[in-house]
């Protein structure tokens, strides 16, 4: 006994609908696995014997200064003076990922940069040079080491061409970017 075409049509339509519904309720395909990040290229030494960072005011501050940078066994040593700071105040001094101080608030310098770990979120701690403390005249004498950093060569821990930022110390301006300077090779 054969079925009439009138019964076969609705039966095929019902079967097709059931199959489409089953496909629609299937979980979406898993995204492809992310490729592991390439290993960081960490150099033991750089190619530049001296560098400088001329710090200019940012965020409407009056902070400025000049830092000389030289390779040492532990990393890169920074020495110099920064003025226009809050008197007797502690300020942050950090390396940032991009050598760009063009924005009024220095946000163009990007995120905090740890030479051994890469770019990190603002406020992260690690190999940041650290704190500088201004005297009663608002001037801080800087003598800090950026551990694990090198000058030149293009490795991941190279800070040549990156920015140095001074962070604010006044209520309401803590962590404000008050000065910025790009690390450039010195003659």
SVG drawing of the C-alpha trace seen along z (x, -y; Angstrom):
<svg xmlns="http://www.w3.org/2000/svg" viewBox="-3 -76 81 78">
<polyline fill="none" stroke="black" stroke-width="0.4" points="0.0,0.0 1.5,-3.3 0.9,-6.6 -0.8,-9.3 1.2,-12.4 -1.0,-14.4 0.3,-12.6 4.0,-12.4 4.3,-16.2 3.3,-17.1 5.4,-14.3 8.5,-15.6 7.8,-19.1 7.5,-18.0 10.8,-16.0 12.6,-18.9 11.3,-21.3 12.5,-18.8 15.9,-18.6 16.3,-22.3 15.1,-22.8 17.7,-20.3 20.5,-22.1 19.4,-25.5 19.6,-24.2 23.1,-22.7 25.8,-24.6 27.8,-27.0 31.2,-25.7 34.0,-26.4 36.3,-29.3 39.7,-28.2 42.3,-27.9 44.4,-31.0 47.9,-30.6 50.3,-30.9 52.1,-34.2 55.6,-34.1 58.3,-34.0 59.5,-37.4 63.0,-38.3 64.9,-39.5 68.4,-40.9 71.3,-40.8 72.6,-44.2 71.6,-47.0 73.3,-48.8 73.2,-52.4 75.7,-53.5 73.7,-56.6 70.2,-58.0 68.3,-61.0 64.7,-61.8 63.6,-65.5 60.5,-65.6 57.9,-68.2 54.8,-69.1 51.5,-67.3 47.9,-67.7 48.4,-71.4 51.2,-70.8 54.5,-72.8 56.6,-69.6 59.7,-69.2 63.2,-67.7 66.0,-65.9 67.1,-62.3 70.3,-60.7 70.1,-56.9 73.0,-54.5 73.3,-50.7 74.3,-49.0 74.5,-45.3 70.9,-45.2 69.3,-47.2 69.3,-50.9 70.2,-53.6 68.4,-56.9 69.9,-60.0 68.8,-63.7 66.4,-66.1 62.7,-66.7 61.2,-70.1 57.8,-71.6 56.6,-68.7 54.5,-68.9 56.8,-70.0 57.9,-67.1 55.6,-64.8 56.2,-61.3 55.6,-60.9 55.7,-57.8 58.2,-57.5 57.3,-54.8 58.2,-53.5 55.3,-53.5 54.8,-51.5 54.9,-54.2 57.3,-57.0 54.5,-59.5 54.0,-62.5 51.8,-64.4 48.5,-64.3 47.9,-67.1 47.4,-64.5 50.2,-62.2 47.7,-59.3 49.3,-58.9 52.3,-57.2 50.0,-54.2 50.1,-51.8 52.7,-51.1 55.5,-49.0 57.4,-46.5 60.6,-45.6 60.5,-42.0 56.7,-41.4 55.5,-43.9 52.6,-46.4 50.4,-46.2 47.3,-48.0 47.9,-51.5 48.8,-51.2 50.3,-47.8 53.4,-47.2 56.6,-45.4 59.8,-46.7 58.7,-50.3 61.6,-52.6 59.6,-53.6 59.1,-56.6 60.8,-60.0 60.4,-62.3 60.5,-66.1 62.2,-68.2 60.8,-71.4 61.7,-73.3 59.6,-70.8 62.7,-69.3 63.5,-65.6 66.9,-64.2 66.5,-60.9 68.8,-58.0 66.9,-54.8 67.4,-51.6 64.9,-50.1 65.6,-46.5 65.9,-44.2 65.9,-47.0 68.3,-47.7 69.0,-50.7 68.7,-49.9 68.7,-46.8 64.9,-46.3 64.5,-43.5 61.3,-43.3 63.1,-44.8 64.5,-47.7 63.2,-51.0 64.8,-53.3 62.0,-55.1 59.5,-54.5 58.2,-57.2 59.0,-58.0 56.1,-59.5 56.0,-61.3 52.8,-60.6 51.1,-63.2 51.0,-63.2 48.2,-65.7 44.7,-64.6 42.6,-64.3 45.7,-64.0 47.3,-60.8 48.5,-58.9 47.7,-61.8 50.4,-62.0 52.1,-65.3 55.3,-65.0 56.3,-62.9 59.6,-62.5 60.7,-60.1 63.9,-58.1 66.2,-59.0 69.9,-58.1 72.3,-60.7 75.4,-61.9"/>
</svg>
